[in-house]
Amino acid sequence: MNLKILLFAASLALVGQGPLAARTWTSADGSQTFEGELRALSERTKTVTVLMEGGKLRTFAISLLSETDRNFLKTEGHKILLAASAGEGADDNLQDHKISKNLAKEGILSKIEGESFAGHKLTKTPDYYIVYFSASW
Amino acid sequence: MIHVSLDRDKKAAETWAAKEAFPWPTVMMDKIKASGFEDYMPRAVPNYKLLSKDGKIVAEGKAEVFAKATELTKEET
């Protein structure tokens, strides 16, 4: 499995959703800092979208950020967005849609926690699902 | 993002998921029928499908799914 490609493909914009990764961001030259939550990340356009403290969304080039921030985005960015997207979506009834109706059943989904799987529950209905069929072999 | 594991050996699936720190939920082999994904089973793995919430296949295959997901992401921003 090419995990990097998979993570890129599955990167989702989460504009308008709950807090994800609030942090202090620093400019590349270290002269400026600002508070904001990571909301979207694009490797194609090499941009990041941050929800600023005042509530405005700003999209800018990743290259404008400090090395620490760039490393954070590289190692954690997509994981954070994907993890957030796993339980997010339109706030409607899970039973109204074919996929969520099944996934909402007890014991269907599990998620890795440390070294073992733990039960996971779908709480909202995304518009789309990337379904990845695979195995360790 | 949902991972459907075709590992018959749960421990192997678990070890792999832990090693890669999978951030997404997984449907284990013994839950595939109940999950409804049995209807979408591929002939070979790995396989990617992009499904709408009503179960329609929007795209299939790595390149197609990635392209469509990127397109949809752009539409949402």
Backbone of each chain as ProteinMPNN parsed JSONL, in Angstrom:
{"seq_chain_A": "MNLKILLFAASLALVGQGPLAARTWTSADGSQTFEGELRALSERTKTVTVLMEGGKLRTFAISLLSETDRNFLKTEGHKILLAASAGEGADDNLQDHKISKNLAKEGILSKIEGESFAGHKLTKTPDYYIVYFSASW", "coords_chain_A": {"N_chain_A": [[0.841, -1.197, 0.0], [0.542, 2.177, -0.872], [0.912, 4.404, 1.319], [1.31, 7.136, 1.504], [0.283, 8.21, -0.86], [-2.322, 7.395, -0.569], [-3.116, 8.82, 1.683], [-2.924, 11.384, 0.682], [-4.859, 11.329, -1.304], [-7.097, 10.974, 0.165], [-7.343, 13.251, 1.549], [-9.301, 15.666, 3.043], [-11.357, 18.512, 2.829], [-12.352, 20.352, 5.608], [-13.895, 22.47, 6.17], [-15.818, 24.57, 8.186], [-16.417, 22.754, 10.1], [-15.978, 21.177, 13.348], [-13.498, 21.955, 16.008], [-10.188, 21.136, 15.126], [-7.186, 21.023, 14.892], [-5.986, 23.119, 16.713], [-3.442, 25.476, 16.925], [-0.355, 27.243, 17.431], [0.915, 28.976, 14.806], [3.827, 29.659, 12.87], [5.588, 32.05, 10.946], [7.737, 31.587, 8.051], [10.119, 32.994, 8.331], [10.147, 33.394, 10.998], [9.242, 35.713, 12.138], [6.566, 36.264, 12.599], [3.647, 35.143, 14.349], [0.637, 33.222, 14.66], [-2.625, 32.233, 15.795], [-4.529, 29.367, 15.046], [-6.775, 26.965, 13.483], [-6.175, 23.955, 11.816], [-7.674, 23.298, 8.731], [-7.762, 22.439, 6.065], [-5.756, 20.799, 3.606], [-3.596, 20.755, 0.911], [-1.701, 18.869, -1.18], [-1.376, 19.025, -3.813], [-1.663, 21.713, -4.638], [0.025, 22.718, -2.842], [-0.806, 24.101, -0.531], [-2.234, 25.372, 2.534], [-5.123, 25.489, 4.585], [-6.361, 27.508, 7.063], [-8.339, 28.075, 9.932], [-8.736, 31.087, 11.256], [-8.242, 32.868, 14.384], [-10.203, 34.887, 14.553], [-12.255, 33.819, 13.128], [-12.113, 33.775, 10.393], [-11.346, 32.139, 7.307], [-8.24, 31.291, 6.016], [-6.217, 30.718, 3.23], [-3.065, 29.656, 2.311], [0.305, 29.489, 0.966], [2.201, 26.636, 1.787], [4.891, 26.936, 2.017], [5.282, 29.359, 3.205], [5.292, 28.962, 5.85], [6.907, 28.098, 9.003], [9.668, 25.794, 9.46], [9.091, 23.958, 11.441], [6.288, 23.994, 11.441], [5.838, 23.099, 8.848], [6.862, 20.54, 8.997], [5.088, 19.485, 10.839], [2.713, 19.515, 9.35], [3.436, 17.743, 7.368], [3.829, 15.323, 8.731], [1.63, 14.989, 10.425], [-0.618, 16.292, 9.451], [-2.457, 15.244, 7.367], [-3.322, 12.986, 8.672], [-4.683, 14.017, 10.857], [-6.775, 15.395, 9.586], [-8.03, 13.305, 8.274], [-8.735, 11.638, 10.402], [-10.519, 13.275, 11.691], [-12.441, 13.515, 9.731], [-13.524, 11.028, 9.686], [-15.568, 10.71, 11.496], [-17.257, 12.698, 10.894], [-19.67, 14.739, 9.162], [-22.671, 15.428, 7.324], [-25.285, 16.522, 9.422], [-27.42, 14.476, 9.755], [-29.941, 11.87, 9.805], [-28.625, 8.763, 10.553], [-29.851, 6.466, 9.798], [-31.111, 7.021, 7.477], [-29.648, 6.647, 5.21], [-28.043, 4.448, 2.931], [-25.33, 3.484, 3.311], [-24.453, 4.527, 5.843], [-26.401, 3.507, 7.494], [-25.807, 0.829, 7.797], [-23.171, 0.966, 8.759], [-23.509, 2.173, 11.174], [-24.381, 0.294, 12.884], [-23.944, -1.578, 15.874], [-20.685, -2.659, 16.657], [-19.684, -2.94, 14.069], [-17.732, -1.196, 13.014], [-14.288, -0.688, 13.743], [-11.431, 0.739, 15.352], [-8.01, 1.51, 15.365], [-6.37, 1.633, 18.425], [-3.669, 2.444, 20.0], [-2.124, -0.537, 20.295], [-4.122, -2.225, 19.634], [-7.409, -3.032, 18.222], [-10.312, -1.077, 18.794], [-13.772, -0.604, 19.543], [-15.657, 1.405, 17.274], [-17.736, 4.116, 16.433], [-19.907, 5.334, 13.966], [-21.028, 8.583, 13.758], [-22.127, 10.593, 12.269], [-23.312, 11.333, 8.932], [-21.286, 11.167, 6.22], [-21.02, 12.725, 2.96], [-19.711, 11.31, 1.04], [-17.805, 8.281, 0.767], [-14.562, 7.062, 0.925], [-13.66, 3.971, 0.174], [-11.5, 1.546, 1.087], [-10.281, -1.394, 0.144], [-8.326, -3.866, 1.426], [-5.452, -5.78, 2.553], [-3.114, -7.1, 4.935], [-1.282, -8.761, 3.771]], "CA_chain_A": [[0.0, 0.0, 0.0], [1.254, 3.446, -0.849], [0.18, 5.16, 2.334], [1.418, 8.56, 1.243], [-0.686, 8.537, -1.908], [-3.643, 7.186, 0.003], [-3.407, 9.945, 2.565], [-3.156, 12.55, -0.165], [-6.142, 11.188, -1.988], [-8.2, 11.035, 1.113], [-7.351, 14.514, 2.278], [-10.625, 16.249, 2.893], [-11.554, 19.842, 3.397], [-13.274, 20.241, 6.731], [-14.339, 23.834, 6.443], [-17.121, 24.689, 8.836], [-16.624, 21.708, 11.096], [-15.506, 21.47, 14.695], [-12.078, 22.164, 16.212], [-9.358, 20.016, 14.709], [-5.832, 21.1, 15.421], [-5.657, 24.508, 17.038], [-2.042, 25.575, 17.299], [0.301, 28.491, 17.069], [1.67, 28.838, 13.569], [4.913, 30.644, 12.773], [6.012, 32.318, 9.561], [9.003, 30.951, 7.672], [11.271, 33.75, 8.866], [10.022, 33.43, 12.445], [8.889, 37.053, 12.621], [5.142, 36.375, 12.933], [2.926, 33.943, 14.79], [-0.817, 33.394, 14.733], [-3.367, 31.062, 16.28], [-5.519, 28.917, 14.074], [-7.055, 25.526, 13.387], [-5.996, 23.347, 10.508], [-8.956, 22.917, 8.134], [-7.576, 21.716, 4.799], [-4.356, 20.679, 3.204], [-3.514, 20.259, -0.46], [-0.341, 18.634, -1.663], [-1.353, 19.392, -5.233], [-1.399, 23.153, -4.769], [0.961, 23.048, -1.767], [-1.411, 25.146, 0.307], [-2.905, 24.961, 3.761], [-6.213, 26.387, 4.967], [-6.425, 27.624, 8.527], [-9.406, 28.913, 10.486], [-8.047, 32.021, 12.14], [-8.911, 33.166, 15.66], [-11.378, 35.73, 14.335], [-13.287, 33.08, 12.414], [-11.919, 33.817, 8.942], [-10.527, 31.087, 6.731], [-7.147, 31.793, 5.182], [-5.458, 29.689, 2.513], [-1.788, 30.212, 1.877], [1.332, 28.511, 0.579], [2.87, 25.949, 2.909], [6.275, 27.435, 2.075], [5.332, 30.568, 4.03], [5.319, 28.56, 7.262], [8.196, 27.678, 9.568], [10.034, 24.395, 9.247], [8.34, 23.168, 12.432], [4.917, 23.853, 10.945], [5.858, 22.272, 7.627], [7.041, 19.154, 9.449], [3.814, 19.102, 11.463], [1.758, 19.218, 8.268], [3.911, 16.554, 6.653], [3.695, 14.096, 9.516], [0.36, 14.861, 11.151], [-1.716, 17.017, 8.81], [-3.477, 14.417, 6.741], [-3.885, 12.07, 9.674], [-5.656, 14.78, 11.652], [-7.95, 15.653, 8.756], [-8.726, 12.04, 8.029], [-9.344, 11.169, 11.647], [-11.685, 14.122, 11.943], [-13.474, 13.25, 8.728], [-14.092, 9.695, 9.897], [-16.815, 10.761, 12.257], [-17.947, 13.945, 10.589], [-20.476, 14.776, 7.961], [-23.919, 16.152, 7.498], [-25.915, 16.142, 10.678], [-28.736, 13.928, 9.489], [-30.186, 10.585, 10.423], [-27.791, 7.682, 10.014], [-30.712, 5.415, 9.252], [-31.695, 7.462, 6.206], [-28.762, 6.406, 4.074], [-27.659, 3.04, 2.802], [-24.024, 3.139, 3.883], [-24.375, 4.83, 7.279], [-27.344, 2.634, 8.201], [-25.082, -0.391, 8.151], [-21.972, 1.249, 9.546], [-23.889, 2.634, 12.514], [-24.712, -0.86, 13.744], [-22.962, -1.877, 16.923], [-19.661, -3.68, 16.403], [-19.251, -3.028, 12.672], [-16.475, -0.469, 12.821], [-13.306, -0.643, 14.818], [-10.368, 1.69, 15.054], [-6.823, 1.131, 16.134], [-6.018, 2.473, 19.574], [-2.43, 1.852, 20.474], [-1.739, -1.773, 19.608], [-5.259, -3.089, 19.323], [-8.644, -2.424, 17.736], [-11.375, -0.79, 19.748], [-15.022, -0.295, 18.858], [-15.778, 2.78, 16.781], [-19.107, 4.324, 15.983], [-20.181, 6.437, 13.055], [-22.017, 9.444, 14.409], [-22.763, 11.448, 11.27], [-23.263, 10.762, 7.596], [-20.543, 11.917, 5.202], [-21.625, 12.649, 1.622], [-18.978, 10.298, 0.278], [-16.893, 7.409, 1.498], [-13.519, 6.358, 0.195], [-13.584, 2.633, 0.766], [-10.221, 0.949, 0.699], [-10.247, -2.835, 0.401], [-6.934, -4.328, 1.396], [-5.05, -6.728, 3.574], [-1.717, -6.934, 5.306], [-0.423, -9.615, 2.962]], "C_chain_A": [[0.874, 1.243, 0.0], [0.494, 4.393, 0.065], [0.193, 6.654, 2.047], [0.381, 8.996, 0.207], [-2.099, 8.424, -1.36], [-4.046, 8.363, 0.879], [-3.685, 11.196, 1.753], [-4.551, 12.487, -0.77], [-7.3, 11.395, -1.035], [-8.235, 12.332, 1.888], [-8.657, 15.24, 2.005], [-10.655, 17.646, 3.489], [-12.605, 19.745, 4.482], [-13.757, 21.614, 7.157], [-15.709, 23.815, 7.103], [-17.374, 23.622, 9.883], [-15.915, 22.064, 12.397], [-14.002, 21.606, 14.807], [-11.269, 20.935, 15.835], [-8.001, 20.1, 15.373], [-5.472, 22.562, 15.634], [-4.199, 24.551, 17.476], [-1.531, 26.968, 16.951], [1.177, 28.234, 15.856], [2.705, 29.958, 13.503], [5.316, 30.82, 11.322], [7.399, 31.748, 9.309], [10.209, 31.68, 8.249], [11.193, 33.928, 10.376], [9.546, 34.76, 13.004], [7.434, 37.179, 13.072], [4.588, 35.046, 13.42], [1.437, 34.249, 14.777], [-1.445, 32.091, 15.203], [-4.372, 30.638, 15.22], [-5.655, 27.407, 14.056], [-6.863, 25.045, 11.956], [-7.348, 22.892, 9.96], [-8.824, 22.177, 6.812], [-6.115, 21.784, 4.402], [-4.331, 20.11, 1.799], [-2.069, 20.091, -0.873], [-0.238, 19.041, -3.123], [-1.002, 20.872, -5.406], [-0.404, 23.644, -3.72], [0.455, 24.227, -0.919], [-2.05, 24.525, 1.549], [-4.007, 25.968, 4.055], [-6.368, 26.344, 6.48], [-7.605, 28.51, 8.909], [-8.762, 29.806, 11.539], [-8.883, 32.292, 13.401], [-10.2, 33.949, 15.482], [-12.488, 35.054, 13.559], [-13.143, 33.092, 10.907], [-11.019, 32.674, 8.489], [-9.458, 31.71, 5.845], [-6.44, 30.617, 4.527], [-4.163, 30.309, 2.015], [-0.787, 29.098, 1.593], [2.008, 27.922, 1.815], [4.283, 26.494, 3.104], [6.404, 28.699, 2.928], [5.438, 30.245, 5.518], [6.706, 28.102, 7.696], [8.444, 26.185, 9.299], [9.271, 23.487, 10.211], [6.914, 22.931, 11.954], [4.864, 22.955, 9.715], [6.019, 20.792, 8.006], [5.763, 18.618, 10.089], [2.805, 18.702, 10.38], [2.134, 17.929, 7.551], [3.618, 15.276, 7.428], [2.302, 13.895, 10.106], [-0.848, 15.407, 10.4], [-2.819, 16.146, 8.26], [-4.124, 13.458, 7.737], [-4.965, 12.777, 10.49], [-6.925, 15.008, 10.853], [-8.743, 14.383, 8.511], [-9.433, 11.53, 9.27], [-10.593, 11.974, 11.946], [-12.811, 13.789, 10.976], [-14.171, 11.923, 8.97], [-15.406, 9.736, 10.642], [-17.646, 11.984, 11.947], [-18.785, 13.827, 9.332], [-21.731, 15.564, 8.215], [-24.631, 15.635, 8.738], [-27.33, 15.611, 10.422], [-28.823, 12.513, 10.063], [-29.383, 9.473, 9.753], [-28.636, 6.62, 9.32], [-31.292, 5.766, 7.878], [-30.861, 7.089, 4.99], [-28.177, 4.996, 4.11], [-26.356, 2.696, 3.53], [-24.017, 3.35, 5.396], [-25.301, 3.939, 8.102], [-26.643, 1.361, 8.666], [-23.896, -0.116, 9.068], [-22.295, 1.685, 10.971], [-24.242, 1.485, 13.457], [-23.579, -1.124, 14.729], [-21.964, -2.929, 16.448], [-19.177, -3.777, 14.969], [-17.895, -2.368, 12.458], [-15.558, -0.624, 14.025], [-12.191, 0.299, 14.396], [-9.18, 1.36, 15.934], [-6.578, 2.157, 17.258], [-4.804, 1.846, 20.22], [-2.102, 0.631, 19.649], [-2.935, -2.639, 19.225], [-6.487, -2.306, 18.846], [-9.622, -2.208, 18.878], [-12.624, -0.449, 18.945], [-15.082, 1.165, 18.448], [-17.184, 2.954, 16.237], [-19.207, 5.526, 15.062], [-21.268, 7.29, 13.688], [-22.743, 10.349, 13.432], [-22.555, 10.834, 9.892], [-22.451, 11.628, 6.64], [-21.29, 11.821, 3.861], [-20.982, 11.537, 0.806], [-18.076, 9.498, 1.202], [-15.815, 6.928, 0.526], [-13.403, 5.016, 0.899], [-12.354, 1.949, 0.192], [-10.225, -0.518, 1.118], [-8.799, -3.286, 0.339], [-6.681, -5.326, 2.521], [-3.567, -6.559, 3.835], [-0.764, -7.739, 4.445], [-0.193, -9.026, 1.584]], "O_chain_A": [[1.825, 1.349, 0.774], [-0.433, 5.086, -0.354], [-0.784, 7.355, 2.31], [-0.301, 10.007, 0.372], [-2.961, 9.254, -1.65], [-5.18, 8.839, 0.819], [-4.574, 11.978, 2.09], [-5.309, 13.456, -0.748], [-8.347, 11.928, -1.403], [-9.061, 12.502, 2.784], [-9.057, 15.401, 0.852], [-10.046, 17.911, 4.526], [-13.644, 19.115, 4.285], [-13.993, 21.88, 8.336], [-16.632, 23.141, 6.646], [-18.444, 23.594, 10.491], [-15.322, 23.136, 12.518], [-13.289, 21.399, 13.825], [-11.635, 19.815, 16.191], [-7.7, 19.346, 16.299], [-4.748, 23.161, 14.839], [-3.773, 23.748, 18.306], [-2.196, 27.749, 16.271], [2.066, 27.383, 15.881], [2.486, 31.056, 14.013], [5.377, 29.854, 10.562], [8.143, 31.461, 10.248], [11.204, 31.053, 8.614], [12.075, 34.544, 10.974], [9.454, 34.92, 14.221], [7.095, 38.084, 13.834], [4.998, 33.976, 12.97], [1.033, 35.407, 14.872], [-0.885, 31.007, 15.036], [-4.993, 31.482, 14.573], [-4.792, 26.673, 14.536], [-7.341, 25.669, 11.008], [-8.086, 22.182, 10.642], [-9.686, 21.368, 6.471], [-5.364, 22.676, 4.795], [-4.972, 19.096, 1.524], [-1.305, 21.055, -0.912], [0.844, 19.362, -3.615], [-0.15, 21.229, -6.219], [-0.032, 24.817, -3.7], [1.173, 25.187, -0.641], [-2.355, 23.334, 1.596], [-3.846, 27.163, 3.804], [-6.488, 25.277, 7.083], [-7.843, 29.552, 8.298], [-8.304, 29.333, 12.579], [-10.072, 31.978, 13.458], [-11.182, 33.702, 16.182], [-13.549, 35.642, 13.351], [-13.954, 32.49, 10.204], [-10.071, 32.291, 9.174], [-9.758, 32.567, 5.014], [-6.106, 29.635, 5.19], [-4.171, 31.36, 1.374], [-1.004, 27.934, 1.931], [2.338, 28.637, 2.762], [4.804, 26.51, 4.219], [7.508, 29.068, 3.328], [5.646, 31.134, 6.343], [7.558, 27.767, 6.873], [7.529, 25.436, 8.955], [8.857, 22.386, 9.845], [6.392, 21.82, 12.045], [3.947, 22.147, 9.566], [5.394, 19.914, 7.412], [5.402, 17.455, 9.908], [2.133, 17.676, 10.49], [1.274, 17.131, 7.177], [3.21, 14.269, 6.849], [1.849, 12.762, 10.268], [-1.981, 15.022, 10.686], [-3.981, 16.289, 8.639], [-5.316, 13.161, 7.652], [-6.02, 12.21, 10.774], [-8.029, 14.837, 11.372], [-9.973, 14.387, 8.538], [-10.567, 11.055, 9.211], [-11.601, 11.431, 12.396], [-13.984, 13.782, 11.349], [-15.293, 11.716, 8.506], [-16.266, 8.88, 10.436], [-18.619, 12.281, 12.641], [-18.607, 12.903, 8.539], [-21.839, 16.283, 9.208], [-24.575, 14.446, 9.052], [-28.314, 16.229, 10.827], [-27.898, 12.032, 10.717], [-29.458, 9.276, 8.54], [-28.189, 5.964, 8.379], [-31.883, 4.921, 7.207], [-31.329, 7.206, 3.858], [-27.868, 4.446, 5.167], [-26.299, 1.72, 4.278], [-23.622, 2.458, 6.147], [-25.023, 3.65, 9.266], [-26.861, 0.883, 9.78], [-23.643, -0.853, 10.021], [-21.456, 1.579, 11.866], [-24.382, 1.676, 14.665], [-22.405, -0.91, 14.425], [-22.352, -3.963, 15.903], [-18.332, -4.621, 14.671], [-17.02, -2.926, 11.796], [-16.007, -0.683, 15.17], [-12.039, 0.61, 13.215], [-9.329, 0.981, 17.096], [-6.584, 3.368, 17.04], [-4.908, 0.83, 20.908], [-1.834, 0.733, 18.452], [-2.776, -3.668, 18.568], [-6.588, -1.094, 19.037], [-9.745, -3.026, 19.79], [-12.527, -0.048, 17.785], [-14.622, 2.049, 19.172], [-17.749, 2.033, 15.647], [-18.662, 6.594, 15.344], [-22.307, 6.777, 14.104], [-23.843, 10.823, 13.718], [-21.733, 9.937, 9.711], [-22.889, 12.722, 6.285], [-22.106, 10.919, 3.671], [-21.638, 10.901, -0.02], [-17.648, 9.964, 2.257], [-16.123, 6.446, -0.564], [-13.084, 4.95, 2.086], [-12.202, 1.8, -1.021], [-10.179, -0.836, 2.307], [-8.126, -3.109, -0.677], [-7.564, -5.657, 3.313], [-2.853, -5.945, 3.043], [0.429, -7.441, 4.39], [0.512, -9.62, 0.769]]}, "seq_chain_B": "MIHVSLDRDKKAAETWAAKEAFPWPTVMMDKIKASGFEDYMPRAVPNYKLLSKDGKIVAEGKAEVFAKATELTKEET", "coords_chain_B": {"N_chain_B": [[-13.39, 8.01, 5.162], [-13.008, 4.638, 4.912], [-11.64, 1.633, 5.902], [-11.624, -1.554, 4.598], [-10.901, -4.536, 5.779], [-9.391, -7.388, 4.503], [-8.121, -9.346, 5.756], [-7.971, -12.513, 7.101], [-6.856, -13.228, 9.425], [-7.117, -11.745, 12.369], [-5.213, -10.718, 14.089], [-3.055, -10.163, 12.455], [-4.104, -8.128, 10.887], [-4.494, -6.241, 12.834], [-1.894, -5.754, 13.761], [-0.743, -4.63, 11.489], [-2.345, -2.319, 11.139], [-1.754, -0.986, 13.491], [0.961, -0.559, 13.226], [1.057, 1.182, 11.041], [-0.394, 3.162, 12.086], [-3.163, 3.667, 11.487], [-5.539, 6.123, 10.88], [-8.163, 5.924, 10.291], [-11.454, 4.356, 10.441], [-12.005, 0.79, 10.57], [-13.424, -1.996, 8.866], [-13.705, -5.193, 9.819], [-12.903, -8.474, 8.515], [-14.869, -10.391, 9.301], [-17.073, -8.831, 9.59], [-17.913, -7.832, 7.255], [-20.153, -8.642, 5.71], [-22.319, -7.782, 7.293], [-21.812, -5.102, 7.241], [-22.559, -4.257, 4.8], [-20.804, -3.92, 2.779], [-20.246, -6.124, 1.37], [-21.501, -6.216, -1.047], [-19.866, -4.744, -2.625], [-17.499, -5.962, -3.026], [-14.224, -6.395, -4.236], [-12.493, -7.956, -7.04], [-9.83, -8.279, -6.724], [-7.196, -7.204, -4.488], [-5.029, -4.436, -3.631], [-7.989, -2.362, -3.576], [-9.91, 0.401, -4.515], [-12.771, 2.325, -3.828], [-15.053, 4.919, -4.434], [-17.788, 5.874, -2.766], [-21.139, 7.108, -2.776], [-23.253, 8.473, -0.19], [-25.569, 7.114, -0.456], [-24.871, 4.768, -1.485], [-24.078, 4.534, -4.141], [-21.674, 3.801, -6.638], [-19.281, 6.046, -7.175], [-16.756, 6.39, -8.162], [-14.124, 4.214, -9.174], [-11.164, 2.34, -8.593], [-7.766, 3.189, -8.106], [-6.585, 5.591, -9.3], [-8.838, 6.878, -10.414], [-10.524, 7.215, -8.194], [-8.922, 8.837, -6.59], [-8.678, 11.111, -8.181], [-11.343, 11.957, -8.38], [-11.947, 12.389, -5.691], [-10.261, 14.501, -5.124], [-11.369, 16.405, -6.809], [-13.939, 16.683, -5.669], [-13.216, 17.629, -3.174], [-12.186, 20.096, -3.857], [-14.501, 21.337, -4.712], [-15.818, 21.633, -2.347], [-14.401, 23.528, -0.942]], "CA_chain_B": [[-12.479, 6.962, 4.729], [-13.245, 3.386, 5.619], [-10.795, 0.54, 5.452], [-12.24, -2.874, 4.704], [-9.787, -5.479, 5.894], [-9.649, -8.741, 4.004], [-7.299, -10.267, 6.539], [-8.709, -13.498, 7.906], [-6.167, -13.238, 10.708], [-7.355, -10.438, 12.988], [-3.971, -10.219, 14.686], [-2.246, -9.601, 11.368], [-4.736, -6.85, 10.538], [-4.261, -5.338, 13.955], [-0.47, -5.399, 13.771], [-0.536, -3.73, 10.354], [-3.015, -1.045, 11.428], [-1.015, -0.327, 14.574], [2.265, -0.147, 12.683], [0.839, 2.338, 10.163], [-1.211, 4.128, 12.842], [-4.322, 4.014, 10.663], [-6.435, 7.042, 11.579], [-9.546, 5.722, 9.833], [-12.105, 3.143, 10.963], [-11.836, -0.445, 9.788], [-14.416, -3.075, 8.928], [-12.955, -6.449, 9.791], [-13.394, -9.497, 7.588], [-16.097, -11.055, 9.765], [-18.175, -7.857, 9.664], [-18.14, -7.285, 5.911], [-21.533, -8.892, 5.29], [-23.213, -6.903, 8.062], [-21.523, -3.703, 6.902], [-23.127, -3.941, 3.488], [-19.745, -3.809, 1.776], [-20.163, -7.375, 0.61], [-21.973, -5.903, -2.405], [-18.843, -3.976, -3.345], [-16.234, -6.694, -2.927], [-13.44, -6.396, -5.469], [-11.913, -9.237, -7.444], [-8.447, -8.311, -6.238], [-6.829, -6.086, -3.622], [-5.889, -3.402, -3.072], [-9.023, -1.804, -4.445], [-10.472, 1.633, -3.965], [-14.045, 2.753, -4.384], [-15.648, 6.112, -3.847], [-19.231, 5.631, -2.712], [-21.985, 8.168, -2.228], [-23.878, 8.013, 1.047], [-26.667, 6.204, -0.811], [-24.319, 3.504, -1.953], [-23.715, 4.499, -5.559], [-20.232, 3.851, -6.891], [-18.969, 7.294, -7.877], [-15.494, 6.141, -8.87], [-13.474, 2.957, -8.769], [-9.773, 2.284, -9.036], [-6.98, 4.18, -7.371], [-6.45, 6.883, -9.996], [-10.153, 7.498, -10.572], [-11.0, 7.634, -6.873], [-8.106, 9.972, -6.135], [-9.019, 12.286, -8.987], [-12.688, 12.406, -8.006], [-11.889, 12.914, -4.319], [-9.636, 15.826, -5.223], [-12.37, 17.278, -7.428], [-14.979, 16.951, -4.68], [-12.621, 18.458, -2.128], [-12.103, 21.456, -4.393], [-15.86, 21.879, -4.765], [-16.283, 21.944, -0.999], [-13.661, 24.632, -0.337]], "C_chain_B": [[-12.711, 5.717, 5.584], [-12.304, 2.336, 5.028], [-11.542, -0.774, 5.642], [-11.105, -3.894, 4.67], [-10.188, -6.867, 5.395], [-8.721, -9.758, 4.669], [-8.188, -11.231, 7.309], [-8.131, -13.555, 9.319], [-6.285, -11.848, 11.346], [-6.069, -9.837, 13.553], [-3.082, -9.562, 13.634], [-2.789, -8.227, 10.963], [-4.427, -5.794, 11.596], [-2.815, -4.835, 13.981], [-0.165, -4.392, 12.666], [-1.122, -2.349, 10.644], [-2.261, -0.26, 12.504], [0.308, 0.223, 14.054], [2.124, 1.119, 11.843], [0.055, 3.448, 10.849], [-2.395, 4.616, 12.012], [-5.26, 4.955, 11.434], [-7.908, 6.81, 11.242], [-10.139, 4.442, 10.433], [-11.945, 1.968, 10.007], [-13.056, -1.339, 9.955], [-13.624, -4.372, 8.812], [-13.671, -7.469, 8.911], [-14.744, -10.094, 8.017], [-17.298, -10.114, 9.875], [-18.567, -7.342, 8.288], [-19.601, -7.466, 5.474], [-22.493, -7.915, 5.985], [-23.012, -5.432, 7.71], [-22.17, -3.277, 5.594], [-22.076, -3.858, 2.395], [-19.548, -5.096, 0.976], [-20.574, -7.147, -0.851], [-20.915, -5.212, -3.258], [-17.506, -4.699, -3.395], [-15.492, -6.73, -4.269], [-12.935, -7.79, -5.814], [-10.493, -9.393, -6.919], [-8.201, -7.11, -5.335], [-5.393, -5.676, -3.921], [-6.881, -2.875, -4.101], [-9.635, -0.594, -3.738], [-11.81, 1.911, -4.638], [-14.477, 4.031, -3.674], [-17.154, 5.934, -3.929], [-19.965, 6.869, -2.21], [-22.654, 7.615, -0.977], [-25.057, 7.074, 0.776], [-26.177, 4.931, -1.483], [-23.992, 3.422, -3.431], [-22.202, 4.57, -5.693], [-19.949, 5.08, -7.762], [-17.692, 7.137, -8.688], [-14.909, 4.844, -8.345], [-12.073, 2.904, -9.351], [-9.015, 3.449, -8.431], [-6.969, 5.551, -8.056], [-7.784, 7.616, -10.068], [-10.68, 8.027, -9.232], [-10.232, 8.86, -6.396], [-8.482, 11.24, -6.878], [-10.378, 12.852, -8.567], [-12.697, 13.014, -6.606], [-11.281, 14.312, -4.317], [-10.636, 16.836, -5.786], [-13.453, 17.669, -6.415], [-14.464, 17.844, -3.561], [-12.554, 19.906, -2.584], [-13.477, 22.114, -4.401], [-16.331, 22.33, -3.392], [-15.588, 23.155, -0.407], [-14.098, 25.964, -0.906]], "O_chain_B": [[-12.619, 5.754, 6.811], [-12.198, 2.184, 3.811], [-12.035, -1.062, 6.732], [-10.443, -4.076, 3.648], [-11.196, -7.432, 5.82], [-8.566, -10.884, 4.194], [-9.054, -10.812, 8.077], [-8.827, -13.887, 10.278], [-5.631, -10.899, 10.913], [-5.856, -8.625, 13.506], [-2.443, -8.541, 13.889], [-2.027, -7.289, 10.728], [-4.143, -4.635, 11.294], [-2.556, -3.651, 14.194], [0.573, -3.429, 12.874], [-0.466, -1.332, 10.42], [-2.146, 0.964, 12.435], [0.716, 1.331, 14.402], [2.96, 2.019, 11.919], [-0.142, 4.527, 10.29], [-2.604, 5.818, 11.854], [-5.72, 4.613, 12.523], [-8.791, 7.426, 11.838], [-9.406, 3.558, 10.876], [-11.772, 2.14, 8.8], [-13.64, -1.429, 11.035], [-12.951, -4.608, 7.808], [-14.859, -7.347, 8.609], [-15.642, -10.275, 7.195], [-18.402, -10.542, 10.21], [-19.46, -6.503, 8.171], [-20.208, -6.543, 4.932], [-23.355, -7.308, 5.35], [-23.923, -4.618, 7.861], [-22.311, -2.086, 5.315], [-22.411, -3.739, 1.217], [-18.771, -5.135, 0.022], [-20.063, -7.796, -1.763], [-21.062, -5.111, -4.476], [-16.491, -4.109, -3.766], [-16.074, -7.058, -5.302], [-12.949, -8.692, -4.976], [-10.019, -10.508, -6.7], [-8.92, -6.113, -5.411], [-4.614, -6.49, -4.416], [-6.653, -2.93, -5.31], [-9.84, -0.592, -2.524], [-11.961, 1.753, -5.85], [-14.283, 4.189, -2.469], [-17.726, 5.855, -5.016], [-19.478, 7.585, -1.336], [-22.619, 6.408, -0.738], [-25.49, 6.335, 1.66], [-26.964, 4.127, -1.982], [-23.66, 2.346, -3.928], [-21.533, 5.301, -4.962], [-20.333, 5.133, -8.93], [-17.57, 7.694, -9.779], [-15.172, 4.437, -7.213], [-11.832, 3.367, -10.466], [-9.549, 4.546, -8.268], [-7.312, 6.557, -7.435], [-7.858, 8.819, -9.817], [-11.209, 9.135, -9.15], [-10.818, 9.803, -5.864], [-8.591, 12.313, -6.284], [-10.543, 14.063, -8.42], [-13.362, 14.02, -6.359], [-11.738, 15.196, -3.593], [-10.737, 17.966, -5.308], [-13.832, 18.837, -6.316], [-15.185, 18.708, -3.061], [-12.826, 20.827, -1.814], [-13.601, 23.308, -4.128], [-17.121, 23.265, -3.264], [-16.108, 23.763, 0.529], [-13.577, 27.006, -0.508]]}, "name": "protein", "num_of_chains": 2, "seq": "MNLKILLFAASLALVGQGPLAARTWTSADGSQTFEGELRALSERTKTVTVLMEGGKLRTFAISLLSETDRNFLKTEGHKILLAASAGEGADDNLQDHKISKNLAKEGILSKIEGESFAGHKLTKTPDYYIVYFSASWMIHVSLDRDKKAAETWAAKEAFPWPTVMMDKIKASGFEDYMPRAVPNYKLLSKDGKIVAEGKAEVFAKATELTKEET"}
